[in-house]
């Protein structure tokens, strides 16, 4: 059986793009291209590149939700680029993500322990 498209392959990790983007922006404001570069370095994208269109759509959605703000950066030579930064609400949301993922981590560790035990 081919499990490459099964959820057991880890394809659902794409749902973690939102907290990953927030973690990147918590370090410093960034352009969308730079965010995509950081995402590419994460294990969840080991076999594929992040979808640039999807990233920009996510950034817009997160800005609409008040989690981040953007402005036009005109300092570089070349075309203007949007620069994204977390808001206070975005930082609070990221803190909640940390707690949620820590809880998931404990639950996953427990599940792995059960799965590895001999029957």
C-alpha positions in Angstrom: 0.0 0.0 0.0 1.2 3.5 -0.9 1.1 5.7 2.2 2.5 8.8 0.5 -0.9 10.6 0.5 -2.1 9.2 3.8 -2.3 11.4 6.9 0.2 9.0 8.5 2.8 10.5 6.1 2.7 13.8 8.0 1.2 15.9 5.2 -1.1 17.5 7.7 1.9 19.5 9.1 0.9 22.3 6.7 -1.5 23.3 9.4 1.5 24.4 11.4 2.4 27.0 8.9 0.5 29.7 10.8 2.4 29.3 14.1 5.6 28.9 12.1 5.1 32.3 10.4 4.2 33.9 13.7 7.4 32.5 15.3 9.5 33.9 12.4 7.9 37.3 12.8 8.3 37.2 16.6 12.1 37.5 15.9 11.8 40.4 13.6 9.5 41.9 10.9 10.1 40.4 7.5 9.1 40.5 3.8 7.0 37.6 2.5 9.9 36.3 0.5 12.1 36.1 3.6 9.3 34.4 5.5 9.1 31.8 2.7 12.9 31.3 3.0 12.7 30.6 6.7 9.8 28.2 6.2 11.8 26.3 3.6 14.4 25.6 6.3 11.9 23.9 8.6 11.5 20.1 8.7 7.8 20.3 7.8 8.9 21.4 4.3 11.7 18.8 3.9 10.1 17.3 0.7 8.5 20.4 -0.8 8.8 24.1 -0.9 6.1 26.3 0.7 3.5 27.6 -1.7 4.3 31.4 -2.1 0.6 32.1 -3.1 -0.6 30.3 0.0 1.9 32.1 2.2 0.7 35.5 1.0 -2.9 34.5 1.4 -2.2 33.4 4.9 -0.4 36.7 5.7 -3.4 38.6 4.4 -5.8 36.5 6.5 -3.6 37.0 9.6 -3.5 40.7 9.0 -7.3 40.8 8.6 -7.6 39.0 11.9 -5.4 41.6 13.6 -2.5 39.2 14.3 0.0 41.3 12.2 0.3 44.5 10.3 2.1 45.3 7.1 3.5 48.4 5.5 5.2 49.1 2.2 9.0 49.1 2.5 10.5 51.5 0.1 14.1 51.4 1.4 15.6 48.8 -0.9 16.4 49.5 -4.5 13.9 47.8 -6.7 10.2 47.4 -6.3 8.4 48.2 -3.0 7.8 45.2 -0.8 5.4 44.6 2.1 7.0 44.2 5.5 5.0 42.2 8.0 5.2 42.5 11.8 3.3 40.8 14.7 0.9 42.9 16.7 0.3 42.6 20.4 -2.6 40.3 19.7 -0.4 38.3 17.4 2.2 37.8 20.1 -0.5 36.7 22.6 -1.8 34.3 20.0 1.7 32.9 19.5 2.0 32.4 23.2 -1.2 30.4 23.1 0.3 28.4 20.2 3.3 27.6 22.3 1.1 26.2 25.1 -1.0 24.2 22.6 2.0 22.7 20.9 3.6 21.8 24.2 0.4 20.0 25.1 0.4 18.3 21.7 4.0 17.3 22.2 3.2 15.6 25.6 0.2 13.8 24.0 2.3 12.7 21.1 5.1 11.4 23.4 2.5 9.5 25.4 1.0 8.0 22.2 4.5 7.0 20.8 5.3 5.3 24.1 2.1 3.3 23.9 2.8 2.4 20.2 6.3 1.3 20.9 5.4 -1.0 23.8 5.3 -4.7 22.9 1.9 -6.2 22.9 
